[in-house]
Amino acid sequence: MTPYTTRIAPSPTGDMHLGTARTAYFNWLAARATGGKFILRIDDTDQARNVDECVDDIFRVMKWLGLDYDEVVYQSKRLDAYRGIVHSMLDRGLAREDEGAIRFAPPPKMREGLTSWNDELAGEVKITDRDWDSIDGLVLMKSDGFPTYNFASMVDDATLGINFIIRGKDHTSNTSKQIPLFYAAGLIDPAGDFPKFAHLGLLFKSKKKLSKRDGVGSMVGLMEAGYDPDAVLNFMLRLGWGPTVDDKTTKILDRDRALELFLDGGKMKNSQANVDEAKLNSFDRKYKARKKKAAEAEA
């Protein structure tokens, strides 16, 4: 199996969301199950909204969950890379300046040639005329000299060798914007392969999109409330993934068992997942009881 290089890319603008942590776990599993590489990327280019404490909390949560990473990348330290690529696009007529900002200027033949891309979970996704209307003139670099999300994310994924991108379904439209940018930036051989993309269904609670204000939606909140981190991992695993054989042997799936099953013994899901706090509490009780029993046996 091809080793996967994956990443998680939280923004330090607030508490880490349960959905972000779920995506981090799935990317970690894909990388570790194939002997690949897992990168933690801090998307800190929004200077007005970045909070230093939130950067610290990202590291705290990752350590608490036991999700180790091979490299840490700060987007704010990669400005030269973004600027170099955008100036190359300007030189080739694939970008234009506009009141201090730099915008994407795709040639008509690109619009004609790129009509769809493949989602590992949802299948073929069309790049519609409406998508292209938003792609043409897309801001790449803001007037403050910092890149926009779609441009910086594309550059990082290409230059860091990311070959499998697992993220939420709300990023589907971003993927349609980023694929033309891969070509225009000259970072992907036209005959080569894009990274694989898999867009997970979003998390809902009580028929509403899960918010960090829901309590269970905040990873810092779960950590400080004393939940067992392995219970939280098991709970997150079942939010958008299921084993091929789902019986009493798969009710409790610790990290090692999840690594065995994640790619070949189960499937990620594009449909929304319901966050049931009672299930989280049940997992928490079971894991704490198991660990207590194991500790007593060793005593």
Summary of the structure (lengths in Angstrom):
residues: 299
radius of gyration: 20.4
end to end distance: 41.9
largest distance: 71.7
contacts: 914
relative contact order: 0.15
helix: 45%
strand: 20%
